Each structure stands twice: as structure tokens, then as C-alpha cells.
């Protein structure tokens, strides 16, 4: 326990330093980003996308979903940023002038500001120690398992009040924690939201030593913003009500913390890269990679080294929708490509066909997407196909399904796992090649193919939205377009972050 005390509890300044790195992921996209550097990009992508869909109609669904699968799991390997590196920059003021202790204080304040938090005047004039004391650190720093009395005492020894303790704990509005620090909470405690616990259990096995270093955001709603959602989470029993969550992430030189639309899904296995294409939600499901490669080649011919693969994914998603009769929207541009991928994070952040409604809601909420966003984006299942392995349990075991529909699907999907797993069936049995609102009409008739589809109309909080979209295709189209724009804004890399890949499947 003493080692956890030292390694996982750097308190506020560590959290603040981390958020400064997260700020590198935040910037503005625009509709006219390439107007001067590559004005031909939109017609070039549109032509190549249309050609791909003309060759295989199913590709429209694949390309549309590829953008979704990328946006939910972008991981940026941030540069080698550390207090040492910051200190080297400060030496330009003159050698031997600014102490490392003052640098820490200034960095904490600036980090807060960069992610939308408060600012304050930093008192300066600290000097640096000439020694360190591991034992004293273990004695004075709080840990995730302390009770309220112990936490109060730890802060009081530093002259900090109960109110100080509560407000400083609010730094956990950003950052990540390791499974080992919250395993007992999600499996053993009762003052916790059940859906939240199930979500965290997906990446934190119950046995000690198994997945101990797997990470989860301390604030599941807005993990990259300094706000008061940390306290709102406590009211919902998402974290310990007694404020026993003083944990910090693994201390390393590079922090894998940013999630969003950065074309990480397009990277194939390479040295230091385990492809997200092999994540269970993507394997044999996400497709169209070769089409994106061809589109990228066409774009490179007209403006080499300018348009990112991440932007191409966003444009292709819009064009694919239009080609099969769906809505259009203005695509914000200016994304950069990641230089790494994260299969584990893909499996943590992407929904799966077997999730319950609480888990699905949490998965979307972590990306800043609402319940309505989830329902309308699920409407993309009006086109495309699904494999037998993803709906076998539904057509053989569930009761909220039309009997005739189940029998029809059973003809091409045997009951035994491993037999016909890759056999395909249309997600929308009425108009599988057209983007319309029949998906929602199917749900009203208990003809949703996937378990996660039918959950949207099963006596729960999303029923009314499904009914509304089944009656009003124009409303569905308008809301779908808005949700796609919103999804495309999920923490893109911009500015000098990342790169513009020459080939989408490999880093430069």
C-alpha cells in the first residue's frame, strides 16, 4: 500500500500538468481549412467515394461507420513533455535564475487555464531542495483507499481545511486512474451507479494482478475539461461519495490521453503499433480501409502532403450518406493524423452489439454525446450488413423479437458458435440499400437485428425518440447530420500535433 501511496498520489500539480498535455489536442476546425492549400480536396474525395460505392453498394455503410470507429478511439502519443523539458525552456531567461519548484507552481496554474480551469496569481521565490525522502512521501500523501477521517487528517497536517480537501479533490475532473486503484470500488461497494460499475468492469478484471495498469478517466463525462462534472458524478454515485478517489495515472514521459478523430483506426500493425483494426468491435466488422487508401492516393496527386487521412474519413462519411439517399452536412476540416494507435482503448471505448442500454449510454456519454445523439447515430444501421456471430444470441434466445423475422434470419445463421459466424444479413430488412427511417420502423415491429438496436425500443428512455424518427424522416435526417458534425468534433489533433500521413495505413 505504501508503494501505491508514493506512485499514484502526486495530488493536484500532477493532474494539472497532465491537463496541459490534453490541451494540445484541443483546437478549432473549420469548413474552409483547405480553401487555399488544397481547393480540389472535396471534389476529389467525392469522385473517389462515389466510384467505390458504385463498385460495391455496401461500401457506403462501411465508410460511414469507419469515421465513427475512428472518432471514438483516437489516441495521441504526446511528445516527450516533462518538467525537465519545461525547465530547459526557462533557462533562456538566464542560467540559475528560475527554480524547479517555481516552475512546478507556474505549470500547475497554466495547465488549469489551458483546459478551461481557473487562473490565479502564483507567488514566486521558491528554492529547490537538495535531497528527497521517499518515506515521508508515503507518510504524507493520501491514497485511494483512505477513509474520510484519514484523508481529513492528511490534509490537516499540511494546514489545509476540510473545504480545501474537497475543492482540491476537484482536480480529478481531469486525468486517468489505474484499475488497481478502483477495483475494490467497482466490485465491492454499494454506493455506486450500477451502469457505471459495469462499464468500468469491462476494462478492470476482478482479480488482482490482471489488468492492474488499465486506465479509466476520473471524470467520465468531460475527462478533458476542467469543470464541475466531478462533483456531479459524486451526486450520481459514480465515484466514492466520501471523496476517496485520490488516485493519479502512471507517471511516464508520454501520456496517452487524447481521444478523437485522428485516423488511428487506419494504421496497421507495425513496430510499436498494435492496430485498432484488430479490436473485437472492429475485427471483421469495420472495413473499407483499401478504399480510403485509394482516395488518399487520388488526393495526394492533386495536393501532396496537405489533406490528412482523418479529414478524408470525415468527408467520405458525408459523401457515402449522400450517395445512398441520406442527409448531407458541412464537414469541418483541419484534423491531423495520429502517429500511434491503441487497440485496448478501442475495445474500451467502442460499443458492442451485446451491450445493455446503461452501458451504451455511458459509452456515448464519455464522448460528450447525448442519449438523443446515440439514438440518431444508431440510425446509420438503416444501411449495411451484420455477421451472424453478432446477432445469433438475439434470434435464438431473446423474446422481444418478431417470430417470423427470427425464423428468416435463422436460415442463414446456425445456432452453434463457429458455424456460419461470418454469414451476412442486412441490418434493415426492408430497404437495406437506402438511407431512410425504416430502421426505426423495424424497431417498432420488434425486427431490430442486433440486441443493441432493439434495446432502443424496449420500454426504456429511448422509446419516444425511436417513435418520433419512425414518423418523421426529415427530423431524423436533420438530427443525424447535426450528430455527425458533433461526433467529428471529438478531440481532433490540430495545429502542429500529429502529422499528415502520406499513406493512411502507416506513419510517415
C-alpha positions in Angstrom: 0.0 0.0 0.0 2.9 2.3 0.7 4.1 2.0 -2.8 0.7 2.9 -4.2 0.8 5.9 -1.9 4.0 7.1 -3.5 3.4 6.2 -7.1 -0.3 7.0 -7.6 -0.7 10.2 -5.5 1.0 13.3 -6.8 -2.1 15.3 -6.0 -3.1 18.5 -7.7 0.0 19.6 -9.6 0.4 16.3 -11.4 -3.2 16.4 -12.5 -2.7 20.0 -13.6 0.4 19.1 -15.6 -1.4 16.3 -17.3 -4.2 18.6 -18.4 -1.7 20.9 -20.1 -0.9 18.0 -22.4 -4.5 17.4 -23.1 -4.9 21.0 -24.2 -2.6 20.2 -27.1 -5.5 18.1 -28.5 -8.0 21.0 -28.5 -8.3 23.4 -31.4 -10.8 24.7 -33.8 -11.8 23.0 -37.1 -13.3 24.9 -40.0 -15.2 24.3 -43.2 -12.7 26.2 -45.3 -9.5 24.8 -43.9 -8.2 23.7 -47.3 -9.5 26.5 -49.4 -6.1 27.9 -50.1 -3.8 24.9 -49.7 -5.9 22.2 -51.5 -9.1 23.6 -53.0 -9.6 20.4 -55.0 -9.9 18.1 -52.0 -13.7 17.9 -51.7 -14.5 17.1 -55.4 -11.5 14.7 -55.5 -12.8 12.8 -52.4 -16.4 12.8 -53.7 -15.4 11.3 -57.0 -13.4 8.5 -55.4 -16.1 7.8 -52.8 -18.8 7.5 -55.5 -16.6 5.2 -57.5 -16.1 2.9 -54.6 -19.8 2.8 -53.7 -20.7 2.2 -57.4 -18.4 -0.9 -57.3 -19.9 -2.2 -54.0 -23.1 -0.6 -52.6 -22.3 -1.9 -49.1 -19.2 0.3 -49.0 -21.4 3.3 -48.2 -22.2 1.9 -44.8 -18.7 0.8 -44.2 -17.2 4.2 -45.0 -19.8 6.0 -42.9 -19.1 3.8 -39.9 -15.3 4.0 -40.3 -15.4 7.6 -39.3 -17.4 6.7 -36.2 -15.0 3.9 -35.2 -12.1 6.3 -35.6 -13.6 9.2 -33.7 -14.4 7.0 -30.6 -10.8 5.8 -30.2 -8.2 8.3 -31.1 -5.1 8.0 -29.0 -2.3 10.6 -29.4 1.2 9.7 -28.2 2.1 13.1 -27.0 5.6 14.4 -27.3 8.2 13.8 -24.6 6.9 16.5 -22.3 8.2 16.8 -18.8 9.2 19.3 -16.1 12.8 18.8 -17.2 11.9 19.9 -20.8 10.0 22.9 -19.5 12.9 23.8 -17.3 15.2 23.8 -20.3 13.0 26.4 -21.9 13.2 28.6 -18.9 17.0 28.6 -18.9 16.7 31.1 -21.8 16.0 33.7 -19.2 19.4 33.1 -17.8 21.1 30.2 -16.1 20.5 29.6 -12.5 17.5 32.0 -12.2 14.2 30.1 -12.0 13.9 27.2 -9.6 12.2 23.9 -10.5 9.9 24.5 -7.5 8.6 27.7 -9.1 8.3 26.1 -12.4 6.0 23.4 -10.9 3.8 26.1 -9.4 3.6 28.1 -12.6 2.9 25.0 -14.7 0.1 23.9 -12.4 -1.7 27.3 -12.9 -1.1 27.4 -16.6 -2.3 23.8 -17.1 -5.5 24.6 -15.3 -6.1 27.6 -17.6 -5.3 25.6 -20.8 -8.2 23.2 -20.2 -10.8 25.7 -19.1 -10.0 25.8 -15.4 -9.4 28.8 -13.1 -6.3 31.0 -13.0 -4.5 32.6 -10.0 -1.5 34.7 -9.2 1.5 32.5 -8.4 3.8 33.6 -5.6 7.4 33.1 -6.7 10.7 32.8 -5.0 10.9 29.1 -4.0 14.2 27.4 -3.8 14.9 23.7 -4.7 15.7 21.0 -2.2 19.0 19.2 -2.3 17.5 15.8 -1.1 14.4 13.7 -1.3 12.5 11.5 1.3 10.5 8.5 0.0 9.4 7.5 3.5 8.0 11.0 4.2 6.2 11.0 0.9 4.5 7.7 1.7 3.5 9.1 5.1 2.1 12.4 3.9 0.4 11.7 0.6 -3.2 10.3 0.6 -4.1 7.1 -1.2 -7.3 5.9 -3.0 -8.2 3.6 -0.1 -8.1 6.1 2.8 -11.3 6.7 4.8 -12.7 10.2 5.3 -11.0 10.6 8.7 -7.6 9.7 7.4 -8.0 12.0 4.4 -9.0 14.9 6.6 -6.0 14.2 8.9 -3.6 14.1 5.9 -4.7 17.4 4.6 -4.9 19.0 8.1 -1.2 18.1 8.7 -0.5 20.5 5.8 -2.7 23.2 7.2 -5.5 22.5 4.7 -9.1 22.5 5.9 -11.9 20.1 5.1 -13.2 22.6 2.5 -9.7 22.8 1.0 -9.6 19.0 0.7 -12.9 18.8 -1.1 -12.1 21.6 -3.6 -8.6 20.3 -4.3 -10.1 16.9 -5.0 -11.9 18.6 -7.8 -8.7 18.4 -9.8 -9.9 14.9 -10.6 -12.2 16.5 -13.1 -9.3 15.5 -15.4 -6.9 12.6 -15.6 -6.9 8.9 -15.5 -6.7 6.2 -12.8 -5.3 2.7 -12.9 -7.6 -0.4 -12.4 -5.7 -1.4 -9.3 -6.8 1.8 -7.5 -10.5 1.4 -8.2 -11.0 -2.4 -8.5 -12.4 -2.7 -5.0 -14.8 0.2 -5.6 -16.4 -1.2 -8.8 -16.8 -4.8 -7.5 -17.4 -4.5 -3.8 -19.1 -1.1 -2.9 -22.8 -0.4 -2.9 -22.8 3.4 -3.2 -22.1 3.2 -6.9 -24.2 3.6 -10.0 -24.7 0.1 -11.4 -24.3 1.0 -15.1 -21.1 3.0 -14.3 -19.7 0.0 -12.4 -20.4 -2.4 -15.3 -18.7 0.0 -17.8 -15.6 0.2 -15.6 -15.6 -3.6 -15.1 -15.2 -4.2 -18.8 -11.6 -2.9 -18.6 -10.8 -3.8 -15.0 -10.9 -7.6 -14.2 -11.8 -8.6 -10.6 -8.6 -10.4 -10.0 -5.5 -8.5 -8.6 -2.6 -8.7 -11.0 -4.8 -8.8 -14.0 -5.1 -5.5 -15.9 -3.9 -3.6 -12.9 -2.5 -0.7 -15.1 -5.5 -0.4 -17.3 -6.7 3.2 -17.3 -10.1 4.9 -16.9 -11.0 8.6 -16.8 -11.6 10.0 -13.4 -14.5 12.1 -14.9 -16.4 10.0 -17.5 -18.5 12.9 -18.8 -15.9 15.6 -19.7 -12.5 14.0 -19.0 -10.6 16.6 -20.9 -12.2 19.7 -19.5 -11.6 21.3 -16.1 -15.2 21.8 -14.9 -17.5 20.8 -12.0 -18.7 17.5 -13.5 -16.5 15.7 -11.0 -18.9 16.8 -8.3 -22.0 16.0 -10.4 -20.6 12.5 -10.8 -20.4 12.1 -7.0 -24.1 13.0 -6.7 -24.8 10.2 -9.1 -22.6 7.8 -7.1 -20.2 7.5 -9.9 -17.2 7.8 -7.6 -16.8 7.3 -3.8 -19.2 9.7 -2.0 -16.6 10.1 0.8 -14.2 11.7 -1.8 -11.9 8.7 -1.5 -10.6 9.0 -5.1 -7.2 10.4 -4.7 -5.5 8.5 -7.5 -3.3 9.5 -10.4 -2.2 7.8 -13.5 1.1 6.1 -14.2 3.9 8.5 -14.2 5.7 8.4 -17.5 7.2 10.8 -20.0 4.5 10.3 -22.6 0.8 10.3 -21.7 -1.7 8.5 -23.9 -4.7 10.6 -23.0 -6.4 12.2 -26.0 -9.4 10.6 -27.7 -11.0 11.6 -31.0 -11.0 11.7 -34.8 -7.4 11.2 -35.9 -7.4 8.2 -38.4 -5.7 6.0 -35.8 -8.0 3.2 -37.0 -6.3 3.1 -40.4 -2.9 2.3 -39.0 -1.8 -1.4 -39.5 0.4 -3.4 -37.2 4.0 -2.1 -37.1 6.8 -1.7 -34.7 5.3 0.0 -31.6 1.8 -0.1 -33.1 -0.9 -2.7 -32.3 -3.6 -1.9 -34.9 -7.1 -0.9 -33.7 -8.4 -2.9 -36.7 -7.9 -6.0 -34.5 -10.1 -4.8 -31.7 -13.0 -7.1 -31.2 -15.5 -4.3 -32.2 -13.6 -3.7 -35.4 -12.3 -7.1 -36.4 -14.2 -8.4 -39.5 -16.7 -5.5 -39.0 -15.0 -2.2 -39.8 -14.0 -2.3 -43.4 -13.3 -0.1 -46.4 -9.6 0.6 -45.5 -8.5 -0.1 -49.0 -11.0 2.4 -50.4 -9.7 5.1 -48.1 -6.1 4.3 -49.3 -7.2 4.8 -52.9 -9.0 8.1 -52.1 -5.9 9.3 -50.3 -3.7 8.4 -53.3 -6.1 10.5 -55.5 -5.9 13.4 -53.2 -2.1 13.2 -52.9 -1.9 13.6 -56.7 -3.7 17.0 -56.6 -2.2 18.3 -53.4 0.5 16.1 -51.8 1.1 16.3 -48.1 -1.8 18.6 -47.4 -5.0 16.7 -46.6 -5.0 14.4 -43.6 -6.4 10.9 -43.5 -8.6 12.0 -40.6 -10.2 14.6 -42.8 -10.7 12.2 -45.6 -12.6 9.9 -43.3 -14.9 12.7 -42.3 -15.6 13.7 -45.9 -16.1 10.2 -47.1 -18.7 9.6 -44.3 -20.7 12.5 -45.5 -20.4 11.6 -49.2 -21.4 8.0 -48.5 -24.5 9.1 -46.8 -25.5 11.3 -49.7 -24.8 8.6 -52.3 -27.4 6.3 -50.8 -30.1 8.9 -50.3 -29.1 10.1 -46.8 -28.6 13.6 -45.5 -25.6 15.9 -46.2 -23.8 18.3 -43.9 -20.9 20.7 -43.9 -17.7 18.9 -42.8 -15.4 20.8 -40.6 -11.8 20.3 -41.7 -8.3 20.7 -40.3 -7.7 17.5 -38.5 -4.2 15.9 -38.2 -3.3 12.2 -38.2 -2.1 10.4 -35.1 1.3 8.7 -35.0 0.1 5.8 -32.9 -2.9 3.5 -32.3 -4.4 1.8 -29.2 -6.2 -1.5 -29.6 -7.0 -1.7 -25.8 -8.6 1.8 -25.8 -10.6 0.9 -28.9 -12.1 -2.1 -27.0 -12.8 0.1 -24.0 -14.5 3.0 -25.9 -16.4 1.4 -28.8 -19.9 0.0 -28.2 -20.6 -3.7 -28.9 -23.8 -5.4 -30.1 -24.4 -7.1 -26.8 -24.2 -4.0 -24.5 -27.2 -3.1 -22.4 -28.8 0.3 -22.5 -27.0 1.7 -19.5 -23.6 0.7 -20.9 -24.4 2.1 -24.3 -25.4 5.4 -22.8 -22.2 5.6 -20.8 -20.1 4.7 -23.9 -21.6 7.6 -25.8 -21.6 10.0 -22.8 -17.9 9.5 -22.4 -17.5 11.1 -25.8 -19.8 14.0 -24.9 -22.7 12.5 -26.9 -26.3 12.6 -25.5 -28.9 9.9 -25.4 -30.6 11.5 -28.4 -27.2 11.5 -30.3 -26.9 7.8 -29.5 -30.4 7.0 -30.9 -29.9 9.1 -34.1 -26.4 7.8 -34.8 -27.7 4.2 -34.4 -29.9 5.1 -37.4 -26.9 4.6 -39.6 -27.9 0.9 -39.3 -30.5 1.7 -41.9 -27.8 0.5 -44.3 -25.2 -2.2 -44.2 -24.8 -5.8 -43.1 -24.1 -7.7 -39.9 -22.4 -11.0 -39.3 -24.2 -14.0 -37.8 -21.9 -14.0 -34.8 -23.2 -10.6 -33.7 -26.9 -11.4 -33.8 -27.1 -15.2 -33.1 -28.0 -14.7 -29.5 -30.8 -12.3 -30.4 -32.5 -14.5 -33.0 -32.4 -17.7 -30.9 -32.6 -16.5 -27.2 -34.5 -13.2 -27.0 -38.2 -12.8 -26.6 -38.6 -9.2 -27.8 -38.3 -10.2 -31.4 -40.9 -10.9 -34.2 -41.1 -14.7 -34.6 -41.2 -14.6 -38.4 -38.3 -12.3 -38.6 -36.3 -14.6 -36.2 -37.0 -17.6 -38.4 -36.0 -15.8 -41.5 -32.6 -14.8 -40.0 -32.1 -18.4 -38.6 -32.0 -19.8 -42.1 -28.6 -18.2 -42.7 -27.3 -18.2 -39.1 -27.0 -21.6 -37.5 -27.4 -21.8 -33.6 -23.9 -23.2 -32.9 -21.0 -20.8 -32.5 -18.3 -21.3 -35.1 -20.8 -22.4 -37.7 -21.6 -19.7 -40.2 -20.3 -16.9 -38.0 -19.4 -14.7 -40.9 -22.7 -15.1 -42.8 -24.2 -11.8 -43.5 -27.7 -10.3 -43.1 -29.0 -6.8 -43.8 -29.5 -4.6 -40.7 -32.6 -3.2 -42.4 -34.6 -5.9 -44.0 -37.0 -3.6 -45.9 -34.7 -1.1 -47.7 -31.1 -2.4 -46.9 -29.5 -0.2 -49.6 -31.2 3.1 -48.9 -30.6 5.6 -46.1 -34.1 6.2 -44.7 -36.1 5.9 -41.4 -37.1 2.2 -41.9 -34.6 1.3 -39.3 -36.8 2.8 -36.6 -40.0 1.3 -38.1 -38.3 -2.1 -37.8 -37.7 -1.5 -34.1 -41.4 -0.7 -33.6 -42.1 -4.1 -35.2 -39.5 -5.9 -33.0 -37.4 -6.5 -36.1 -34.1 -5.0 -34.9 -31.3 -7.3 -35.9 -28.8 -6.5 -33.2 -29.5 -6.7 -29.4 -28.2 -3.2 -29.1 -30.6 -2.0 -31.8 -33.8 -3.4 -30.3 -32.8 -2.0 -26.8 -33.6 1.4 -28.2 -37.3 0.4 -28.3 -37.9 -1.9 -25.4 -39.8 0.1 -22.8 -37.0 2.4 -21.9 -36.0 6.0 -22.0 -35.3 6.0 -25.7 -38.6 4.7 -26.9 -40.1 8.1 -27.6 -37.2 9.2 -29.8 -37.5 6.0 -31.8 -41.2 6.6 -32.4 -40.6 10.2 -33.4 -38.0 9.2 -36.0 -40.2 6.4 -37.4 -42.8 9.1 -38.2 -40.6 11.9 -39.3 -37.7 11.1 -41.7 -36.9 14.8 -42.2 -36.3 15.2 -38.5 -34.1 12.0 -38.4 -32.0 13.4 -41.3 -31.6 16.8 -39.7 -30.6 15.4 -36.3 -28.3 12.8 -37.9 -26.4 15.4 -39.8 -26.0 17.5 -36.6 -24.9 14.5 -34.6 -22.3 13.6 -37.2 -20.8 17.1 -37.0 -20.8 16.8 -33.2 -19.1 13.4 -33.4 -16.5 14.8 -35.8 -15.5 17.4 -33.2 -14.4 14.8 -30.7 -10.9 15.9 -29.7 -9.2 16.2 -33.1 -5.5 16.7 -33.5 -4.8 20.2 -35.0 -2.1 22.7 -35.5 1.3 21.0 -35.2 0.1 18.0 -33.3 0.4 14.6 -35.1 1.1 14.6 -38.8 -0.4 14.5 -42.3 0.3 10.9 -43.4 1.5 10.2 -46.9 -0.1 6.8 -46.8 -3.0 6.3 -44.4 -2.0 2.8 -43.1 1.5 3.8 -41.9 3.1 6.7 -40.1 5.5 8.9 -42.1 
